[in-house]
Amino acid sequence: MHQGVRAILSLVGFLALVPVLPGQARPAPQVRYAQALPGQEALLRLADRLRRLDEDGLDPRAYGIPPDSQSRADPAGWQAALLRASLAALTDLLHGRVVELPNRPDIRRDTAAVPLGPWLAELQAAPEPATVIDRAALLPPEAPALKRALALARARVAAGGFPPVPSAGPDTLEPGMADPRVPLLRARLAFTDPQVPRSGDDTYDDALVAAVRRFQAAEGLEADGRIGRITFAALNRPAEIAVRQLRVALDMRRAAAAPPAERHIEVNVPHQRLTLEEGGRTLLDMAVIVGKPARATPMLRVRLNAVQFNPQWGVPERNAREDLLPRFRRDPRAMMEKGFRVYSWVDGQRVEIDPTTIDWASVNPQRFPYVVRQDAGEINALGRIKFIMPNTEDIYMHDTPDRHLFRRPDRAFSSGCIRLERPMELLDAVLQGVPGWDRARADRVLASRVTTGVALPHSIPVRLHYTTAVVERGEVRLRPDLYGLDEAYARAMDSGRTRVASAGPR
């Protein structure tokens, strides 16, 4: 590149290294040129590449890319603006556009692992600086698959989105039914499934049922071929939503902190899966039940430090008011038989009260006056095992008596805590190496029905994270934005003024 171009890069790079407090903007470098600079074609290609940052999930309008026409009228100003835009885009491609979000400790960047200095030097030396932008965009290992999925999703939006499938009609579209919506259903599925027959009558036949099952499985729904309210909603989800989710997925992976090498637990809340990992290997993978949208599971980074056997359940006030009060009103004796006990405070002392003596109809749910606890046992809501990981949200992982729920692909049913499909397998892994403990001793303790606990000599890191797009064998699988956190992230990506590059950790 010409000496003048290197002068701009040197000056801009120096300014990028100056520490800047959050919210402050860097001063734009002032450079004057005595003559027009060569290398114009390469710089025009760089400008064109920056205008295609939407391929990478970024908004080109955020970077102040100068118009090509300025290159003739004011070459020095055009090149200075172009290189500033390049540095800002390079920073976001390497370090992520969103630095942090409230209540998202699951998002952690390690910008020191991706230092900007070598990239700036490469941008300075490259005869084709656009190729440096290309390489930065593909740096996260899963970026190629996510970019392909994003391009496909954008193409669907450009083509007008998916054809709608009206949900008006019978409550559920059953296999074998004749229904005027079937041709529309066939047309919708053909957009994403090449195996769907292109023609047919209005009979919901076996070939179309098989296609619906494939669609339901991909969406994380119960793949039974029956089309009810939830499947209709998935079929009619706007194509733009996938674009936003994939943009977020790309940005979240930029400079993402590496997982710990030690044994650790990952819970992907939207995918409702738990994995136990160590040294890059997955040791255990199971389904979990997570919080319903009204009681969302919070994102956390915590450490599992104890296990409790045969736990009692101290019912949180919200659960008591909203979930248990209607059941006490219907049949207080049945609640007693399920091990629920009710307490009140009398003269400063907690006193147990017979639920059948309480006028539950008169209890104000907004001022619930009782404390409710459920005894340990097979039908206890926490099951037989509770995995304790101290946090301010009172979130833990536990067994559950409602085993049938794990057969459902959509498992957002809890009040925020994590219910485990195979708690005994996790228990074996957690107790591995704990002196005096093995499966046989754990079985004896569980059989005793006595509430007891064991502290772990070495706590285990646990991350509850929100990743709606996962890549498996090169294919991208999207899950619904259960709590709207992807939408919040996308808004953060698109908010604010033009970014200025920063070479240091943020």
Salt bridges, closest charged atoms under 4 A:
ASP48 OD2 - ARG52 NE 3.27
GLU55 OE2 - ARG52 NH1 3.14
ASP56 OD2 - ARG49 NH2 2.98
ASP56 OD1 - LYS147 NZ 2.76
ASP59 OD2 - ARG61 NH2 2.89
ASP68 OD1 - ARG51 NH2 2.88
ASP92 OD2 - ARG97 NH1 2.96
ASP92 OD1 - ARG499 NH1 3.31
ASP92 OD1 - ARG506 NH2 3.94
ASP106 OD1 - ARG104 NE 2.90
GLU122 OE2 - ARG135 NH1 2.70
GLU128 OE2 - ARG45 NH2 2.47
ASP134 OD1 - ARG49 NE 2.44
GLU142 OE1 - ARG253 NE 2.53
GLU174 OE2 - ARG226 NH2 2.77
ASP179 OD1 - ARG181 NE 2.86
ASP193 OD2 - ARG214 NE 2.81
GLU219 OE1 - ARG237 NH1 2.66
ASP251 OD2 - ARG109 NH2 3.37
ASP251 OD1 - ARG254 NH1 3.10
GLU262 OE1 - ARG303 NH2 3.54
GLU266 OE2 - HIS264 NE2 3.76
GLU266 OE1 - ARG463 NE 2.77
GLU266 OE1 - HIS465 NE2 3.59
GLU277 OE1 - HIS264 NE2 3.39
GLU278 OE1 - ARG263 NH2 3.05
ASP285 OD1 - ARG273 NH2 2.80
GLU317 OE2 - ARG321 NE 3.72
GLU322 OE1 - ARG295 NH2 2.64
GLU322 OE2 - ARG318 NE 3.32
ASP323 OD2 - ARG295 NH1 2.63
GLU352 OE2 - ARG341 NH1 2.94
ASP375 OD1 - ARG341 NE 2.87
ASP375 OD1 - ARG373 NH2 3.28
ASP399 OD1 - ARG403 NH1 2.98
ASP410 OD2 - ARG408 NH2 3.14
GLU421 OE1 - ARG422 NH1 3.24
GLU425 OE2 - ARG422 NE 2.89
ASP428 OD2 - ARG439 NH2 2.60
GLU472 OE2 - ARG477 NH1 2.78
GLU487 OE2 - ARG244 NE 2.71
ASP494 OD1 - ARG247 NH2 2.81
